[in-house]
Amino acid sequence: MAGAFDGKVVIVTGAARGIGAATARAFAAAGARVAALDLRGVGPDLPAAAVHAVDVADRAAVDAAVAAVERDLGGVDVLVNNAGIGHAASLETLADDAWERSLSVNLGGPFNCLRATVPALRRRGGGAVVNVASIAAHRMSYHGGPDYTAAKSGLLGLTRHAAFELAVHDIRVNAVCPGPVLTPLVEESTTAEERAVTAKLVPLGRWIAPEDVAAAILFLAGPGAAMCTGATLDVDGGMMVSNGTPYADYARRRGLVA
Ligand SMILES: NC(=O)c1ccc[n+]([C@@H]2O[C@H](COP(=O)([O-])OP(=O)(O)OC[C@H]3O[C@@H](n4cnc5c(N)ncnc54)[C@H](O)[C@@H]3O)[C@@H](O)[C@H]2O)c1
């Protein structure tokens, strides 16, 4: 991918760690100048051309950051809506403010960033948006609560609607749906035993790495996906075609492995 994004300016939200950091690194390695937007500080090793401390749920802050990126880096070509939060809760235990915060960050954040960025993408004559949803959007979240499932499902709806509406401006809008990705978000909220159980459920046999998701995001943002818009790419190691049986058990029963 070296040079594939030469001269391009890419905004990545939630770029401080996890999938966002891997995505920022991959775009930078492919020649892009990356603007990192995050609540938390970005480490000195992140190859970012611009860093903005922003809560994506705060519309005014997002507008100001995107305007600064366009002014300072000369334009915007790609937006990656990656910032997201999750917390374990059930329908009856989920507090009102947790529901509202989750919807504001996981769905309102991408909406704020999209709305702020579209004028800049139009001034470039087109561009690409990649929304980071989840396979929870196809079924439900096991690690997060109903808020997370609802917000990520909404994000796929926003992806489809925006793709249709923005096609006239040559702006493509797609989504990735990661399965279980080993990031700080997951490490903070699971035990080693739980992680071992999850790995057994992935047909391709391991946790997904942040770099696996980054590669799919770069594909959707790049020329190879020139005729993809409104699409959803699962990066899930085969989880969506599984019925939940540990994969090794299935493979043994069918004689696929000794
Ligand atoms: N890790 C997984 O298994 C998994 C699976 C499917 C989807 N996802 C999605 O991928 C995205 C990244 O997840 P991750 O696992 O890398 O998480 P992470 O917690 O490791 O990193 C998320 C980053 O987003 C930032 N962030 C959080 N809220 C923000 C806000 N309001 N404004 C700006 N920045 C904010 C955090 O500071 C952090 O740097 C999220 O949208 C998440 O829902 C993750």
The ligand as an SDF file (V2000), in Angstrom:
LIG
                    3D

 44 48  0  0  0  0  0  0  0  0999 V2000
  -12.4250   -4.1890   19.9100 N   0  0  0  0  0  0  0  0  0  0  0  0
  -13.4250   -4.8590   19.3540 C   0  0  0  0  0  0  0  0  0  0  0  0
  -13.5920   -6.0850   19.5660 O   0  0  0  0  0  0  0  0  0  0  0  0
  -14.3980   -4.1530   18.4630 C   0  0  0  0  0  0  0  0  0  0  0  0
  -15.3130   -4.9380   17.7480 C   0  0  0  0  0  0  0  0  0  0  0  0
  -16.2170   -4.3050   16.9020 C   0  0  0  0  0  0  0  0  0  0  0  0
  -16.2040   -2.9300   16.7860 C   0  0  0  0  0  0  0  0  0  0  0  0
  -15.3130   -2.1790   17.5100 N   0  0  0  0  0  0  0  0  0  0  0  0
  -15.3590   -0.7430   17.3440 C   0  0  0  0  0  0  0  0  0  0  0  0
  -14.1050   -0.2720   16.9090 O   0  0  0  0  0  0  0  0  0  0  0  0
  -13.9040    1.0660   17.3560 C   0  0  0  0  0  0  0  0  0  0  0  0
  -12.5680    1.1570   18.0730 C   0  0  0  0  0  0  0  0  0  0  0  0
  -12.5820    0.2310   19.1470 O   0  0  0  0  0  0  0  0  0  0  0  0
  -11.2730   -0.1690   19.9520 P   0  0  0  0  0  0  0  0  0  0  0  0
  -11.4860   -1.5740   20.3890 O   0  0  0  0  0  0  0  0  0  0  0  0
  -10.0530    0.1900   19.1840 O   0  0  0  0  0  0  0  0  0  0  0  0
  -11.4600    0.7830   21.2310 O   0  0  0  0  0  0  0  0  0  0  0  0
  -10.3960    1.4740   22.2170 P   0  0  0  0  0  0  0  0  0  0  0  0
  -11.1550    1.8130   23.4650 O   0  0  0  0  0  0  0  0  0  0  0  0
   -9.1780    0.6470   22.3350 O   0  0  0  0  0  0  0  0  0  0  0  0
  -10.0690    2.8290   21.4360 O   0  0  0  0  0  0  0  0  0  0  0  0
  -11.1020    3.7560   21.2070 C   0  0  0  0  0  0  0  0  0  0  0  0
  -10.5100    5.1370   21.0770 C   0  0  0  0  0  0  0  0  0  0  0  0
  -11.6050    6.0490   20.8900 O   0  0  0  0  0  0  0  0  0  0  0  0
  -11.4380    7.1540   21.7610 C   0  0  0  0  0  0  0  0  0  0  0  0
  -12.7250    7.7110   22.1010 N   0  0  0  0  0  0  0  0  0  0  0  0
  -13.6890    7.1450   22.8880 C   0  0  0  0  0  0  0  0  0  0  0  0
  -14.7280    7.9850   23.0030 N   0  0  0  0  0  0  0  0  0  0  0  0
  -14.4310    9.0940   22.3080 C   0  0  0  0  0  0  0  0  0  0  0  0
  -15.1090   10.3080   22.0620 C   0  0  0  0  0  0  0  0  0  0  0  0
  -16.3060   10.5650   22.6090 N   0  0  0  0  0  0  0  0  0  0  0  0
  -14.5250   11.2290   21.2850 N   0  0  0  0  0  0  0  0  0  0  0  0
  -13.2830   11.0100   20.7480 C   0  0  0  0  0  0  0  0  0  0  0  0
  -12.5880    9.8880   20.9550 N   0  0  0  0  0  0  0  0  0  0  0  0
  -13.1520    8.9270   21.7240 C   0  0  0  0  0  0  0  0  0  0  0  0
  -10.7130    6.5880   22.9750 C   0  0  0  0  0  0  0  0  0  0  0  0
  -10.0450    7.6210   23.6960 O   0  0  0  0  0  0  0  0  0  0  0  0
   -9.7680    5.5770   22.3410 C   0  0  0  0  0  0  0  0  0  0  0  0
   -8.5320    6.1680   21.9910 O   0  0  0  0  0  0  0  0  0  0  0  0
  -15.0990    1.4020   18.2480 C   0  0  0  0  0  0  0  0  0  0  0  0
  -16.0570    2.1100   17.5020 O   0  0  0  0  0  0  0  0  0  0  0  0
  -15.6250    0.0450   18.6220 C   0  0  0  0  0  0  0  0  0  0  0  0
  -17.0060    0.0600   18.9430 O   0  0  0  0  0  0  0  0  0  0  0  0
  -14.4000   -2.7650   18.3430 C   0  0  0  0  0  0  0  0  0  0  0  0
  1  2  1  0
  2  3  2  0
  2  4  1  0
  4  5  1  0
  4 44  2  0
  5  6  2  0
  6  7  1  0
  7  8  2  0
  8  9  1  0
  8 44  1  0
  9 10  1  0
  9 42  1  0
 10 11  1  0
 11 12  1  0
 11 40  1  0
 12 13  1  0
 13 14  1  0
 14 15  2  0
 14 16  1  0
 14 17  1  0
 17 18  1  0
 18 19  2  0
 18 20  1  0
 18 21  1  0
 21 22  1  0
 22 23  1  0
 23 24  1  0
 23 38  1  0
 24 25  1  0
 25 26  1  0
 25 36  1  0
 26 27  1  0
 26 35  1  0
 27 28  2  0
 28 29  1  0
 29 30  1  0
 29 35  2  0
 30 31  1  0
 30 32  2  0
 32 33  1  0
 33 34  2  0
 34 35  1  0
 36 37  1  0
 36 38  1  0
 38 39  1  0
 40 41  1  0
 40 42  1  0
 42 43  1  0
M  CHG  2   8   1  16  -1
M  END
$$$$
